Amino acid sequence: MATKERVGTVVSDKMDKTVVVAVENRFPHPIYQKTVSRTQRYKAHDEANTCKVGDRVRITETRPLSRTKRWTVAEVLSTSTGN
């Protein structure tokens, strides 16, 4: 069984060793065919506290690390430049 992976944007880094990653899913509406975007937020484990708000990251599913944390940051794809 392959582990699930998602690519998203870090929207919060206020917690210790944890970041909140927003993953946007775009799909056409089943009847009207207009593009609809749904955003899912995941709490991901960031061991070294390297991620900052605005970073593009890849997260992978892992065993439960806390009550709400089931993902871990696999790699930082690009960093934010305007802080």
N, C-alpha and C positions, 0 to 999 in steps of 0.2 A: 504494500500500500504506500503510495507516494504521499509525502507530507504536503499540506496545502501551503501555498505562497500567495502573498498579496503585495502590491506596490501602492504606496500612499504617501501622504504628506503629514509631517509631524505638526500637530496643532497645539500641543501642550508638553512642556518639559519641566513642570514645577515639582514633580515628585522625584524622590531619590531612586535612581536605577529603574525608572519607569517613564515611558513616553506614551502619549495618546496619538494614534495614527488614524487619520481619516482616509478611507478608501472610497473612491467614487466609482459607481457602476452606471454606465450609460447604456440605454437600450431603447428601441423604438416602442412606442405605445402600441398595445396589441390591436386597437381599433383605429386610432387616428394617425398612427405612424410618426407622430412628433417625437423627437428625442427627449427622453425622460432621464433625469439623473437622480440616483439615490445615493446617499452617503452613509456609510457604516463606520463607526468609530471602534477601534480596538486598542486595548491597553497592552503594550509590548514591553518586554524586559530589555533594558539597555544597561548592561553590566558596567561599562566604563563611563557612563553619563556623557557620551560624546555627541549625541543628537541635540540639535537646537530647533526651535520653531521655524518652519518653512523648509526644512530638509526633506528631500525625497528619499524614502527608504524602502527596502524590501524586508518583509516580515515573514517568518515561518511559524507554523503551528507547532506547539510543544505540549508537554504535560502541564497540568495545572500548577502554576507557581504561587498563586494566591486566590482569593475568592473570585476575582474578576480577570486575572491575568493568565491567558493561555497562549500568548504569542511571544516571540523573541525577535529582536532586530538582527537580521542576517547580514545586511550590508547597507552602507549609506551610498546611494546612487549619485546624488548631487547635494551640495550644501547651499543654504540661503546666503545671499550676498548683501542684504540691505539692513543689517542690524546695527 
